[in-house]
Amino acid sequence: MAEASLVYDAGTDSFTLGTGSEEFVFNPADVKIAASNLLRYEKIEGDKITQLDLDWGMRSDWTTAPDYVALGQLLIRQTDIPTGIDHYRTLDLVFGFPSEASAVPKMGSAAYDLTFSGTRSSSATDSLLDMVGDGTALVDFGTGQLEIAGKTASFNFFGAGIPGVESEGEVQASGAIVAGENRFTGTFTAKAGASDTYTGNLTGSFFGPSAEDIGGTLYGSSGPLYYSLAFAGYGLPETAPDDTLADLEGTTRFRTVWAAINLPAEGRIDPPLAETIIYDADTQTYTVSSRSAAGFQFSFGPANRVAAKDSEDFRAYGVAQPFVDGKVQYSIGLFDGETDNIQLTYASFMRVLATRTDFDGKTLGESVEYIGFGNFTPPDQLPRSGSATYAGRLFGDIDDGSKLVAALVGRSDLTANFGTGALAASLFPTRITADGVSTALGRYDFSGVIDAYSAAFTGAWNSGPGSLAGRFYGNAAQEYAAVFNIKDSAAGTMTGVTIGKQTAP
């Protein structure tokens, strides 16, 4: 892969990209897209198009981007007029403000959230494929070792779409920091599409005054096929032992786990892991980005308390939100932090019932969301050896696809083997009908895995269709929150959340 340099001239407001013996100059007149997160230049010369993308990253209340490193991509497309065949040249790169070698830590560890951007050729199509994705870098500064893992999605930028099975991919890399330098090298393996496997080299460095950010490239091949992926990322903040929910300051965006019941039922299924709650400690206000069919983004705080509707384990809030065809009424139950002698300090959850009505009061749709949240365990703080057992409680609902038919309560057990990454969980739900009749539904066992790069876990019900997805919370995975969905032909469809804390390391 050719070395590249990117120079900005403030006097002319232009960028010069140098690679090998070539130089490409992009002036303000070449700007095609100027957005907060993307600057795209395009030069057209006859049958040749030269395009430079500078990706600054998404910055908003809900997203974070690196401050000292960004992604770039040079793409040249030239059409052979007699045959009509397009020929491509690409260069994927990172640019920014590298750390001084002396600023790279010599001890401790860090986890970085990564964004991927790149290109590849494929055995499934003759077209150039663009890649996007995200992942995590784990760095042990004491040993100098580094690991990267992530997922990618491919798409045909210039032509028709590609089958979904050809879009999905994953990449893993390992390397080491070069002693005395701000540089790391290593190797990677990437799988993309149904049959393409690539191998190659990893190079990169740290960016910012104190190695706050990271960036680099992965370049390799699979026979005649090539693979080029650049990554840029920011360091995740450390969770300290005293970073409890009771001690929050300022604004916090929580890592969440999420599940919803949409009534009437619909086929849309959003990923359970997200960042859907922002908490303002100064005003004690929660802002929730609802992903249910009935809800939108809404906020609630002390002014929305409905103390008369408090119940065991929950503090009640109510919010009415107008929309174009009527309104949405949110009824929120916020977990009070303790149930059956299990007191949580890092994790919590809320149940949100959203009812959408028209101006005449007719119900247009309803949904129930269970959202677990808290101060999550960053991947570099997740234990790497030993096992731990957890005791927890569960809350949920049973639905028949058109309405809620019963509530769920119960307990849960979880065992995490941090050395092997294996996870086992058991749920013991009890059905409670509207007239107060309780029925124990038995035991539901799940087997799953812990993802060391996201500090999250997933599992499947051992006896039928059912899923479990969760995160660990605290500075050393002392607590957990997980959402579940079980389709039991005898008991019905069960959806809810389970929370718990460690009982034995």
N, C-alpha and C positions, 0 to 999 in steps of 0.2 A: 504494500500500500504506500502511495507517495506521501512524503511529508508535505505539510501545508502551512501557510501563514496567512493571517487575516489582519490587515492594518486599516485603522480608521483615521481619516484626515478630517479634523473638525473644521478646517478652513473651507474645504469644498464640500463637506458633508457627504463624503464618498468612502466606499470600502474597496480595498484592493486585496484580492485573494491570489496568493501565489502558490503554485504547485509544480514541482520540478522546474523546468525552464519557462513555464507559462505564467502569465499574469492576466487576471480578469479584473477590470475596473468597473464598478457599479456606482453611478451617479444618481442624484435625486430624480432626474428625468426618466430613469429606468424603473422607478418604484411602481409596482402593480398593486400591492396590498400593503397598507400601513395600519396595523391594528396594535392594540396594547400588548398582545402576546406574539405577534408575527410581523416581520418585515420581509416582503418578497420583492425581489428585483427580477426583471425579465428583459432580455435583449433579443431582438429578432433580426437575423441577418440572412435574408433569402430563405433557404430551406433548413436553417439551423436556429434553434431556440436555446438560449443559455439562461438558466434560472438559478438564482441564489436565494435560499430561505434562511433567515436568521430567526430562530425560535427562542423568545425570551422566557417562555413558560407562563402558565396561567396563574394570576394573582387575584384573589378575591377573599371575601370572608370565609369561603368554603374550600379554598385551594391555597397551596403554598408552592413556591418555586425557588430554585437556588438564587442567591444574590450575586455570586461571583463567577458563575460559569453558565454558558448557554450552548444550545445545539445549533449546528449549521449544516446545510446540505447544498452542494453544487450539482446541478443536473443539466446535461447537454443532450439535446435530442436533434439528430440530423436525419432527414428523410432522403433516401436514395430515390431520386425522381423516376428513373426507368422502371424500377421494381416496386416502388411504393413502400419499401421496407424501412422501418425506423431503426436507427442505430443509436445507442445510448452510452454516455459516459457519466459516472457519478462519483462523488466524493462526499463522505459523511465525516463530520468533524465536530470538535468542541472548541470553544474559545472563551477567554475570560482573563481573570487575574490570578495567576498561579501563586500558591503559598511559597514563602521562602523555605528552603530545605530545613533550616533550623526551627521552623514553626510546625513541622510535622511531629506530632506527639511520639514519645518513645515508650509510653506505657499506657495502660487503659485500653478501652475498646470503644467502638462507635458503630451505629447503624445509619445508613443513608437511604432515603427514599429516592428511587431512580425513575427517570423517564427515558424511554428508548425512541430512537428515530433512525431509520436506515433503509437499505434496499437489498434485494437479492434477485437472483435468477432461479428458475424452477424447472423441474422436469415436467410439470403439469401444463405449462404455458410458455409461449415464446416471448411474452410481454415482460417488461420490467415490472417488478413488484415492489411497492413501497411497504415499509414496516413501521408500526408504532407499537408501544407497549409500556409496561412498567415493571418494576422489580425492586430488589433490595440488595445493598452491598453491606457485608459484615466485615469489619476490620478489627483485627487484634494488633494494636500498635506495639504491644510488648514483644510478640513473636514476629511481627512484620507480615503475618499471613492475612490474606484477603479472599473472600468468597462472594460471588455474585449469582443471583438466581432471579428469573423473571419470566414473564409470558409476553408473547408478541401476537399481533394480528397483521396479516398481509392484505393488500388491496392493489388493484390495477389502476394506477393514477390516470393513465392516458386512455385506457380502453374499457372493455366490458368487465363486469364483475367476475369473480372467481367463486367456485363452490366453497361453502363454509368449511368443509373438511380441509381444504387447501389453505385456508386463512390462518388457522390456529397454529401457534408455535410456542416453544419454550427454549430457554437458554440457561446454561450453567457455566461458570468460569471460576478459576482459582488462580491465585498469583501471590507474589511477594513484593514487599517494598524494597527497593534497592537501597542498601545501607548508605547513609549520608546524603541521600538525594531525595528530592520530591518527585519520585517516579516509581511506578510499579509495573511489573510485567508478568505474564502468565499465559495460560491456554484456555480454550473454551470448546464446548460442544453445544451445538444448536440443532433442534429438530423443528421442521416447519412443513406444514402440509402433511399429506398422507405418507410420503415416502422419502423426503429429502432430509439428510443428516449432514451437517457441516462441522468441520473442525478448523481451528486456526489459533491466532495469537491475540492476546489481550495486552493493551498498553494504556496507561493513564497516569493521572496525578491528582493532587489535592489543590483546592482553590480557596482563596480568602486569607485574611491575616492569621487565622488560627486553624486552618484546614476545615473550615465550616462546611465546604462543599467538595464534591468529587466529580470527576469527568474522565472520559476515555473512549476508546474504540475497540471493537472486536472485528477482526478481518480474517476471513478464511474461505474455504472452498469445499465442494463435494464433487470430485472429478472435474468436469468442465464447468460446473456451476460455481458462482461466487456468492459470498455473504458479507455484508458490510453493515455494522450496527454501531451507532454512537450512543453514549449515555451521559446524562448529567443528573446530579442529585444533591439534596441538602441533608444535613445531619439531623437526625431525630433528637428531640430533647430528652434528657435523662429523667427518669422517674425516681425521686428520692423517697426514702422510707416515710418522711413526714408529708409527702404530697397526697394527702387524703382529700376526699370531697369536702370535708368540713373546713379545710384550710385553703380553699381556692382563692386566688386573687386575680383581678383583671378579667380578661376574656379567655375562655378555654374552648377549643374545638375538640369534641370528644370523638374517639374511635368507637364506632358502634357496631352492634349486631342487630339484625332487623328481620321481622317476619310479619306478614299481614294476612288477614282474611278479607277478601273483597266480596261483597254481596250486592247483586248476584255475582257468582264466581266468574272469573275470567282467566284466560290462559297466560297472561303476562306474569313472568317470574323475574324479579330483580335480584341481583347478588345480595347475599345476607350481610356481607362485610362492607362497611361504608363509613362516612363521617357525616352524620345527619343531625347533630345537635351542637349548638353553640350556647355556652353559658356565660352570662355577665355577672360576676360576683358582686359588683358594685350595686346593681339594681336587683339582683337575685332573679334575673329573667332568663328563661330558656327560649331559644329560637329553634324550631324544629322544621326540617325540610322533609315534609311528608312524601313518601313514595307510594302511597296507597292510591287506589282508583278514585276515592272520594275526596282526599285531602289535598292541600296546597302547603305553602310555607306559612307558618304562624308562630306567634310568640305568646308566652304566658308568664306571669309572675305574681307577686303578692296581691296586686289589684284584682286578679282573677280567681282568688281563693273562693271556694264554695264549701266552707267548713261543715255545713249541715249535711253534706253528702260524703264526708269522710267515712271510711270503713276500716276494718282491721287491716293493718299493714299499708294503707294508702291515704295520702292527702289529696283531696279533690280540687280540681280547677275547671273552669269553664270559659270558653272563648267562642264568640260568634264572629264569622268572617263573611262579608258580602262577596258575591261574585256575579258575573254578568247575568246569569239566569235565576239567581236566588241567593241562598246563603249556605254556608257550612257551619254546623255547630260541633265544636270539639268538646268532648268530655274526657278530661285527663285524670288518670290516677297515678300519682307519683309515689313510688315506693318510699316508705319512711325510714328505711335503713336497717330494720330489725324484724325478724319473724322467727317464732319458735326457738328463741335463744341463739339464733344465728345472726350476728351483727356484722354488717359489711362496712368497710371504711374506704375502699378504693372503687368499688363497683356499685351500680344501682340499675334501675330500669323504670320505664313508664309504660302504661297501657293507654292508648289513645283511641277513643271511639269517635269517628267522624261521620256525621249524618248530613248529606247534601239534600236540600229541599228547594223547590221552585217558589215563586212569589205567592202561590196559593197554599203553600205548606205541604205539597205532595212530595213524598220521599223519592228522590231520583237515584240514590245509591247510598250504600253504607259500607264502612270498613272498620276493622279493628287492627291496630298496629301494636306490636310488642317490640320495644326498643331497649336493648341493654347498652349501658354506656359507663364511662368512668376513666380513670387515669390508667391507661393500658400499659402493659409490660413491653418496652421496646425489645426488638429481636436480640440485641446484643446483651440484654439483661435477663433473657430467658435462660433458665438452668440448662446445662448441656450434659448433665449426668444425673443419675439417681432417679427415684420415683417419688411421687407424692399422691396422697389420697385427699379427696374433698367431700364434704357433706353439704347438701344444698336443698333448696325448696323450689317448687315449680308452680307456675300460674298460667292459665290459658283458657281456651274456649273450645267447644265442639260445635261444628256447623254442618248443615246438610246441603250446602251449596246455595241456598236461598235465604237462610236465616240462622241465627245462633240458637242452639237447642239446649246448651248446658254450659256451666262454668267448670273449670278444672283447678284443683289445688293438689298438693302432694309433695313428695320429697324426691331427692335425686342423690346418686352417688357417682363419683368420677375418680378414675385412677389415671394418672399421667406418668408414662415412662419417658423422661426427658432424654435418657441415653439412647433409646432405640427409636423414639418418636411415636411409639404406639399409645393409643388412648382407648379406654373402655369406660362406658357410662351406662347407668341404669336409671330409668325413670319409673316412679310409682305413682301414677295419677289417680285421683279420686274425682268422680263425676258428681256435680251438685246441680240439681234441677232448680227451676224457679220456685218450686214449692218447698225447697230445702231438703229434699231426699238425697242422701249421699250413697254412692256406690263405688267401692274400690275396684279399679279396672285391671289390677294385676301389675306385672313387671314387664318393662320394655327395655331390652338390652341393645346397646349400640357398640359397634367397633369402629375405630377411626384412627386418624393420624394427626400428628402435630407438625405444622409447617414452621421450621426453625427460622425461616426468612421473614415471615409475617407475624410470628408469635400468636398465630391463630390455630384453630383445630376444626376438623370436620369429621363426621361419622355417619354411618348408615345403620338403620334398624336391622337387626339380624334375622327377623322373621317376616319381613314384608317391606312394602314401600314406605320409607320414612327417612328423614334426614335430621342432622344435628350440626350446627355451626356456631362457633364461639370464639371468644378471646380470653386471654389471661390479663389480669389487672393487678396493679401494685408494682413495687420495685423489684420483686422476685417471684412473681406469679402466685401471690398469696390467695387471690380470689379469681373467680371466673364468672362470666355471663354467657349464656348460649340460647339460641332460639331453636325450636324443634317443630317438625310437621310430621304427623303420623297418619297414614290412611289405613285404618283397621276396619275390615268389613263388619266386625261385630260391634265395636265401640263407636265407630264413626271417624270423621276427620278431626284430628286434634292439632291445634296450633297454639304455641305459647313460648314462654321464656323460663329458663331455670338459672338460678344464681346460687353461688356457694362460696365457701372458704376452705382453706387447707386445714386438715385435721392432723396430718402426720407427714413430715418430710420424707 
